[in-house]
Amino acid sequence: MIIRIATSQDGPSLRNFYAQFSSKYLLPRPDSDFDTAISRGQFFIIEDAQTICAAAGVFDYGDNLPAVELSETCVATNYRGFRMQALLLQIRIASVAVSQGSNVVVTTAIDPRNKISKNNIIKAGFVPWEPIKAVYSSCPTCKNRPCTLKFWRRCCCDYYQLPRHESVRAIRDLINRSNGNNIHLIKQQNMLSIGVAWKLLTDHQRRAALQDIANGGHW
């Protein structure tokens, strides 16, 4: 198994993967958003023998806005319980730190009924966030928007942001667990060994820059 950056050639496979394994809590998103994340090198895939097991991306709220959303995490049924969502969170947090810098707010949106994802992001250090106005631009056309949505809620999701010190903690943990270019995930008595095919972790200079952030350096 490996974790790597998605490419434009993965488009058809990704669409099939999401069509097969997407949960009811996963919010709809236009293909153009996926294309942008992929072209920027911020869409990640975990695969086994060229079969996608999990995927997730980093998305914009709009042009030149000071926030990004970690979203569209999807895990194949047979691989749930190995905490792939937590690993993909750390990977994307590191990607944002290097690509967008510390001035960009790292956020995510969770349907409050999705208890597992909510617990995962709270464990990762996310805290409630009052979104900027642009976040709600797609809400009127959201297919998941319930007709019974309370009048005082602008969106059916709850929004969270990641404090800077929690980003540093996530990056530090990712570096520590990826020594030897393999990451091990455990579910009860079963263990998966995932090879890292991402230069930010495998290239000596880029990893050193990431280590500098983990050590509290400027970023």
C-alpha positions in Angstrom: 0.0 0.0 0.0 1.1 3.6 -0.6 -0.1 7.1 0.0 0.5 9.6 -2.8 -0.7 12.7 -4.5 -3.5 12.2 -7.0 -2.9 13.2 -10.6 -5.3 14.2 -13.4 -5.1 10.6 -14.6 -6.8 9.5 -11.4 -10.0 11.4 -12.2 -12.1 8.5 -13.5 -11.0 6.2 -10.8 -11.7 8.8 -8.1 -15.2 9.4 -9.4 -15.9 5.7 -9.4 -14.5 5.4 -5.9 -16.6 8.2 -4.5 -19.7 6.9 -6.2 -19.2 3.5 -4.6 -18.1 4.4 -1.1 -19.3 8.0 -0.4 -21.3 8.2 2.9 -24.5 10.1 3.4 -22.6 12.7 5.3 -20.2 13.6 2.5 -21.2 16.9 1.1 -21.6 17.3 -2.7 -18.9 19.2 -4.5 -18.4 20.1 -8.2 -15.8 18.2 -10.2 -14.0 21.5 -10.8 -13.1 21.7 -7.1 -11.5 18.3 -7.3 -9.6 19.3 -10.4 -8.3 22.4 -8.7 -7.1 20.4 -5.6 -5.5 17.8 -7.8 -3.7 20.4 -10.0 -2.3 22.1 -6.9 -1.0 18.8 -5.6 -3.3 18.8 -2.6 -5.5 15.7 -3.2 -4.2 12.5 -1.6 -4.9 8.9 -2.2 -4.1 5.7 -0.3 -4.1 2.8 -2.6 -3.5 -1.0 -2.5 -2.3 -2.6 -5.7 -3.5 0.5 -7.7 -7.0 0.2 -6.1 -8.0 3.3 -4.2 -8.7 2.6 -0.5 -9.1 6.2 0.8 -8.9 9.8 -0.5 -9.2 13.4 0.7 -8.4 16.9 -0.5 -7.7 20.5 0.4 -10.3 22.9 -1.1 -10.6 26.7 -1.5 -13.6 28.7 -0.4 -12.9 31.2 -3.2 -10.2 33.2 -4.8 -7.7 34.8 -2.4 -9.6 34.0 0.7 -7.6 33.3 3.9 -9.0 29.9 4.6 -9.0 26.4 3.2 -11.2 23.4 3.9 -10.1 19.9 4.5 -12.9 17.9 3.0 -14.2 14.9 1.0 -12.5 12.2 3.1 -13.8 8.9 1.8 -12.6 5.5 3.0 -13.5 2.1 1.4 -15.6 -0.1 3.7 -13.0 -2.8 4.2 -10.4 -0.2 5.4 -12.5 1.7 7.9 -11.3 1.5 11.5 -7.6 1.8 10.6 -7.8 5.6 11.3 -7.0 6.5 7.7 -9.1 9.7 8.1 -6.7 10.8 10.9 -3.7 10.1 8.7 -5.2 12.0 5.8 -5.8 14.9 8.2 -2.2 15.1 9.2 -1.0 14.8 5.6 -3.2 17.7 4.5 -2.3 19.8 7.5 1.4 19.4 6.6 0.6 20.2 2.9 -1.2 23.5 3.8 1.7 24.5 6.2 4.2 24.2 3.4 2.1 25.4 0.4 -0.1 28.1 1.9 1.7 29.1 5.1 0.6 29.9 8.6 -1.6 32.9 7.6 -4.2 30.5 6.1 -6.9 29.2 8.4 -7.2 25.4 8.2 -10.9 24.5 8.5 -13.3 21.6 8.1 -17.1 21.2 8.0 -18.9 18.3 9.7 -22.5 17.2 9.6 -23.3 17.0 13.4 -24.9 13.6 12.9 -21.5 12.2 11.7 -20.2 11.4 15.2 -17.1 9.4 14.0 -15.7 12.3 11.9 -16.6 14.8 14.6 -14.6 12.8 17.2 -11.7 12.5 14.8 -11.3 16.2 14.2 -11.7 17.0 17.9 -8.9 14.6 18.7 -6.9 16.3 16.0 -7.3 19.6 17.8 -9.9 21.4 15.8 -12.1 23.9 17.6 -15.4 25.6 16.7 -15.1 28.3 14.0 -17.5 31.1 13.0 -17.1 30.9 9.2 -16.4 33.8 6.8 -19.4 34.8 4.6 -18.1 33.0 1.5 -18.3 29.7 3.2 -22.1 29.7 2.9 -22.2 30.5 -0.8 -22.9 26.9 -1.9 -25.5 26.2 0.9 -28.6 27.1 -1.1 -27.8 24.4 -3.8 -26.6 21.8 -1.4 -28.3 18.5 -2.0 -27.9 17.5 1.6 -29.6 20.5 3.0 -32.6 19.2 4.9 -35.9 21.0 4.5 -36.3 20.9 8.3 -33.1 22.9 8.9 -33.7 25.2 11.8 -34.2 28.9 10.9 -31.2 30.0 13.0 -28.8 27.7 11.2 -27.3 29.1 8.0 -25.8 25.7 7.2 -26.5 22.1 8.1 -22.8 21.6 9.0 -20.8 22.7 12.0 -17.5 24.4 11.2 -14.1 24.0 12.9 -10.7 25.5 12.6 -7.3 24.2 13.6 -5.2 26.4 15.9 -1.6 27.0 14.8 -0.1 25.0 17.7 -2.3 22.0 16.8 -1.0 22.2 13.2 2.6 22.0 14.6 1.6 19.0 16.8 0.0 17.2 13.8 3.1 17.8 11.7 5.4 16.6 14.4 3.4 13.4 14.9 3.4 12.8 11.1 7.2 13.1 10.9 7.7 10.8 13.8 5.3 8.1 12.5 6.8 8.2 8.9 10.4 7.3 9.8 11.7 4.8 7.3 9.1 6.1 4.7 6.4 3.7 6.0 3.4 4.4 8.2 1.7 1.7 10.2 -2.0 1.7 10.9 -3.5 -0.8 13.4 -7.1 -2.0 13.7 -7.4 -4.5 16.6 -4.9 -7.3 15.7 -4.5 -6.2 12.1 -1.8 -3.9 10.9 -1.4 -2.1 7.5 2.0 -0.8 6.4 1.7 2.1 4.0 4.6 3.3 1.9 5.0 7.0 1.5 5.3 8.3 -2.0 5.2 12.0 -1.2 8.3 14.1 -1.6 7.5 16.3 1.3 8.2 13.3 3.5 10.7 11.4 1.4 12.9 14.1 0.0 15.7 15.0 2.5 15.5 18.8 2.1 11.8 19.0 2.1 11.5 16.8 5.1 14.0 19.0 6.9 11.9 22.0 6.1 8.9 20.3 7.6 10.9 19.2 10.6 11.8 22.9 11.1 8.1 23.7 11.4 7.6 20.8 13.8 10.4 22.2 15.9 8.7 25.6 16.2 10.5 27.4 13.4 9.0 30.2 11.3 6.5 29.2 8.6 
